[in-house]
Amino acid sequence: MVRRALRLLIVAGILAGPSAARAVDPFEIQVYDGSMVAPGSLGAELHVNSVIAGRRSAEPPELPAHHQSHFTLEAAYAVNSWWEVGAYFQTALLADGSFEYAGSKLRTKLIAPPRPGSPFRWGVNMEVARIPERFESGVWGSEIRPIAAWSPASGAVFVAINPILDIALAGADRGQAPSFEPAATIRYVRADLLSVGVEYYAGFGPIGLWLPASSQEHYIYEVVDVLRWKQLELHLGIGQGLTDASNDFVAKMILGYR
């Protein structure tokens, strides 16, 4: 009953039209909060997620997501207080037990200097990626990820929204309108201890040529962040797919060092 109700909410206001699908990023399942490593310092994150139950078919040469596990190493360097650069190295453990290189990305993140007393944080992250066609048929792609975050003075609540635009640079989708893939989170925060909340991810398809509701991806994740450690981050999440095109059940973890 709940799943059907969520589907009806997703369908409302969406136009259906034929288009190729570009999936929600299966390697970096994260909502950007506008934070950065300290100026002049390095940071590293290991992203791990596993599709415990997922899509069992895919359009060749792409591989089905079912029982894939993904391991992404991210390194970041803060050039100054508002500019951070980073790189990703992706790998995948497939259902048959084989381990494969799954692409790399370069990114640059710009964060607006905070205004005294303002509860808002603004920024943008831009990426360019080269992904083997077994994991992304277009091979070359880019992403523009605006970042908007809000937290009151008490710090007890945190909200962030990333209205992501995914742009194909090669393949059948090249020249098509950017695909709209929003991500958002809302969390209750207990300072210096942990935060708990939910995250939402979606893939609506190219702007103005929206995919039919049954071909869109929509996910809800329940997440926990450990905040007790100053230099280490631990993020855990369990995700459920809300549509037929989504993976049914995904577990994820982010382990970071700053």
Buried (B, 14 or more C-beta within 10 A) or exposed (E): EEEEEBBEEBBEEBEBEEBBBBBBBBBBBBBBBBBBBEEEEEBBBEBBBBBBBBBEEBEEEBBBBBBBBBBBBBEBBBEEEBBBEBBBBBBBBBBEEEEBEBBBBBBBBBBBEBEEEEBEBBBBBBBBBBBBBBBBBBBBBBBBBBBBBBBEEEEEBBBBBBBBBBBBBBBEBEEBBBBBBBBBBBBEBEEEEBBEBBBBBBBBBBEEBBBBBEBBBBBBBEBBBEBEEEEEBBBBBBBBBBBEBBBBBBBBBBBBEB
